[in-house]
Amino acid sequence: MPSSSAHSALDIAPTIDELVYAYEGVFSRAEVFEAVARAREVIELTATVRNYLPVLIKRYAEELLGAQAQSDGRIGKAVPEILFVCVHNAGRSQMAAAFAAHLAPGKVHVRSAGSQPRGDLNPLAVEVLAERGIDLAAAYSKPLSDSFVHAADVIITMGCGDACPYYPGKRYEDWDVGDPDGRTLDEVRDIRDDILARVSELLRELGL
């Protein structure tokens, strides 16, 4: 856990100012501050690359605010929302989200999260997606948020049991997909291909 001196040294004021501007008329400054503070608390506990803390905090705060705005009806949805959840948000859910965004660009909004995020991505998952021309360089591990579930139309879980809360009116599926953690490169390729087939079928069913 970061020391109190390291915690106080991180200046989040610019992030708050940017998000207040971006969400003007949607969220108050106090609401933005709360989202950034929450994001900071989570990211500082899980991030392994400390140099990028401000960027990751801003990105997670943006996701929290965007999901909250959708679930509260403050902003409308132009496309369906899919949420992929696994345990660490380091392999399976990241690959599934990346494939969905890649296969249906502009037709779906995708989020991923973990019931117990570990702060870094599985390097083999990154490698096998790169083999398919998909770059996970900007992806990061993040925890499951209640607002993510509220905002989603379809929730896909993979190995995280009952960690995802249930809300009526949403489509839930649990995929029996292997965990890439501790697997060989060829095994992770098989997992990647399994996820690709499942995502492709899901998108077809959604008419995307």
Buried (B, 14 or more C-beta within 10 A) or exposed (E): EBEEEEEEEBEBEEBBEBBBEEBEEBBEEEBBBBBBBBBBEBBBEBBEEEEEBBBBBBBBBBBBBBBBBBBEEBEEEEBBBBBBBBBBBBBBBBBBBBBBBBBBEEBBBBBBBBBBBBBBBBEBBBBBBEEBEBEBEEBBBBBBBBBBBBBBBBBBBBBBEEBBEEEEEBBBEBBEBBBBBEBEEEBBBBBBEBBBEBBBEBBEEBEB
